[in-house]
Amino acid sequence: MRLRNIPGAREEVSKDERCFGAGDDTKGKWSGIFGRKAPLMVEVGMGKGRFIIDMALKYPEFNFLGLERYESVMVKALKKLDRMKAEGAEVPGNIRFFCGDAAYLTDYFENGEIDRLYLNFSDPWPKERHAKRRLESRGFLKIFGNVLKDDGIIEFKTDNEGLFDFALSELEYAGYELLYCTRDLHADSSEMQDNVMTEYEEKFSAKGNKIFKYRIKKHI
Ligand SMILES: C[S@@+](CC[C@H](N)C(=O)[O-])C[C@H]1O[C@@H](n2cnc3c(N)ncnc32)[C@H](O)[C@@H]1O
């Protein structure tokens, strides 16, 4: 994601009541924040929010949270919702945002508080010395395992084959069961029935890139 500093983004995010951050008392409180008890679905690294907003519209029975570490990116999701409202489109009420780093998820969520995590087109960190920064590395999978409920699910999509191979190779160290795996998601008509496109997925699949996906379940 190309980053441009957007003046005022930090202030905008901090005063928006749909957004939360490290200074907020959110751990174990998410049902209260959404005003109802419902399964909590979180996209880590949501970017401009297209996927998580579309998911919230598609599944009104769940609570959706978009986690993103940069305010300058997060404001684009807020603006998108504002634009939808101004245009008279349906705006999901079951969505919130959190500005923070996935490395500190256990500060933001209670153990077992999340039902499902989505990792979409994560930054690949191609240099070997940066492998630990990849969200699909065993270290991050362990953090995710803490905040996921016992049979919680992680779904991961990417067009980066090297990152996907790495992600698969990390599973044996991390205590997850592989439920689904494809190297060409868009050719799998049954999986595509419920597929919600991300911004990056649309861009890269339009160029002819294959989309890789796995679905894994945390071992109890
Ligand atoms: C390549 S973009 C993909 C955006 C979106 N998920 C999509 O598929 O269109 C990756 C996003 O993840 C965010 N990100 C990367 N590492 C993160 C971390 N450790 N915690 C929170 N967000 C992160 C980046 O800032 C960026 O916006």
PDBQT file of the ligand as one rigid body, heavy atoms in Angstrom, charges set to zero:
ROOT
HETATM    1  C1  LIG A 301      -1.170  -4.656   0.865  1.00  0.00    +0.000 C 
HETATM    2  S1  LIG A 301      -2.372  -3.903   1.867  1.00  0.00    +0.000 S 
HETATM    3  C2  LIG A 301      -3.838  -4.920   1.614  1.00  0.00    +0.000 C 
HETATM    4  C3  LIG A 301      -5.116  -4.185   1.919  1.00  0.00    +0.000 C 
HETATM    5  C4  LIG A 301      -6.403  -5.029   1.874  1.00  0.00    +0.000 C 
HETATM    6  N1  LIG A 301      -6.380  -6.069   2.869  1.00  0.00    +0.000 N 
HETATM    7  C5  LIG A 301      -6.664  -5.604   0.508  1.00  0.00    +0.000 C 
HETATM    8  O1  LIG A 301      -6.576  -6.840   0.350  1.00  0.00    +0.000 OA
HETATM    9  O2  LIG A 301      -6.999  -4.851  -0.410  1.00  0.00    +0.000 OA
HETATM   10  C6  LIG A 301      -1.835  -4.405   3.490  1.00  0.00    +0.000 C 
HETATM   11  C7  LIG A 301      -2.336  -3.504   4.602  1.00  0.00    +0.000 C 
HETATM   12  O3  LIG A 301      -2.010  -4.116   5.856  1.00  0.00    +0.000 OA
HETATM   13  C8  LIG A 301      -1.574  -3.105   6.763  1.00  0.00    +0.000 C 
HETATM   14  N2  LIG A 301      -0.705  -3.776   7.740  1.00  0.00    +0.000 N 
HETATM   15  C9  LIG A 301       0.473  -4.403   7.475  1.00  0.00    +0.000 A 
HETATM   16  N3  LIG A 301       1.009  -4.896   8.590  1.00  0.00    +0.000 NA
HETATM   17  C10 LIG A 301       0.152  -4.597   9.604  1.00  0.00    +0.000 A 
HETATM   18  C11 LIG A 301       0.179  -4.840  10.996  1.00  0.00    +0.000 A 
HETATM   19  N4  LIG A 301       1.208  -5.481  11.572  1.00  0.00    +0.000 N 
HETATM   20  N5  LIG A 301      -0.865  -4.408  11.742  1.00  0.00    +0.000 NA
HETATM   21  C12 LIG A 301      -1.899  -3.724  11.151  1.00  0.00    +0.000 A 
HETATM   22  N6  LIG A 301      -1.964  -3.463   9.832  1.00  0.00    +0.000 NA
HETATM   23  C13 LIG A 301      -0.945  -3.896   9.065  1.00  0.00    +0.000 A 
HETATM   24  C14 LIG A 301      -0.839  -2.119   5.876  1.00  0.00    +0.000 C 
HETATM   25  O4  LIG A 301      -0.741  -0.839   6.461  1.00  0.00    +0.000 OA
HETATM   26  C15 LIG A 301      -1.712  -2.121   4.616  1.00  0.00    +0.000 C 
HETATM   27  O5  LIG A 301      -2.724  -1.138   4.676  1.00  0.00    +0.000 OA
ENDROOT
TORSDOF 0
